[in-house]
Amino acid sequence: MDARFTEILTPFLPYLNDHPLTDETPLREFGLDSMQAIELMFAVEDTFGVELPDELLTEETFSTAGKLWGAVSGAMPEAI
């Protein structure tokens, strides 16, 4: 995961406390609700200059930090 991604994501997880943020971190379990997921999506899209396609805006995509990062990194243009 990109350091910018973890910096954006961490404030949306009020119950993370001292737990490490890993690919397997369950976002809902650590406090991400549906309204915050929308705010998080906008923050991620703005930071990385991407737009997540509608088919990725699912409960599954927002289930873990790794799955969300996979969706974000997959939406980024490849380096030239």
ZIMO-V149687 format. One line per field, one symbol per residue. ss: DSSP state (~ for helix, > for strand, _ for the rest). phi: phi as a letter, one per 30 degrees, with the letter a starting at -180 (. if undefined). psi: psi as a letter, one per 20 degrees, with the letter a starting at -180 (. if undefined). Layout:
BEGIN
ss: ???
phi: ???
psi: ???
END
This chain:
BEGIN
ss: __~~~~~~~~_______________>_______~~~~~~~~~~~~~~~_____~~~_______>~~~~~~~~~~~_____
phi: .ddddddddeddcdcdhcdddbededdddcjdcdddddddeddddddcibbddedcdbeddcdbdddddedddddddddc
psi: qqhhghhgggiimijhcjqqorhioogghjjprhghhggggggggggikropqhiimrhghjhrghhghggghhiqqqq.
END
